[in-house]
Amino acid sequence: AMVRGWWWIKDPEELYHTLQALHPRGIREKVLHKHLAKHMESLAEMCTKPINPLFELKTEDKDVLLEALQQPWQVQEKAMEVDVSALQWVEDLEQRVIAADLHLKPYTIPDPDSTRDDLQYYEHDVDPRDDWIVRTKKEWSGLPRIATHPLDLAVLRLANLERNIERRYLKEPLWN
């Protein structure tokens, strides 16, 4: 059933079944199989942890979302809210990295972007050549980043943060 789009594994058994279902000769599936098998223990443990509120929809929110899907302009509004909350999550992560002193000296966090009033929703066209496996060998994706789009700003801030974290604090599978 989980063929297209984003989906989310919530229990270790489902994770194990996913691993079993991956085709050993599929280009992407082989890579995913290798990573899942290698990190199965920690991933299974992550499945049992409480869910990050950013990704959890309460029942009433689901109803609101279903209703919103009937109204195209509301979908965009909801997507914008989620994008801004992702940006806020990155900004919060920046603060935690500074507080825990995991960064390279000197490193200053740029002013928050999530409070700007010029933020606008933007949807990038999907380009199959922009697949992460194709791009892993390159330094940076050719995808243009929009300076007023919260999700693009989150990506840029996260990339900047990653560059400023001491290597010894980055653990697999994040170090790649």
Summary of the structure (lengths in Angstrom):
residues: 176
radius of gyration: 18.4
end to end distance: 30.2
largest distance: 50.1
contacts: 360
relative contact order: 0.10
helix: 54%
strand: 1%
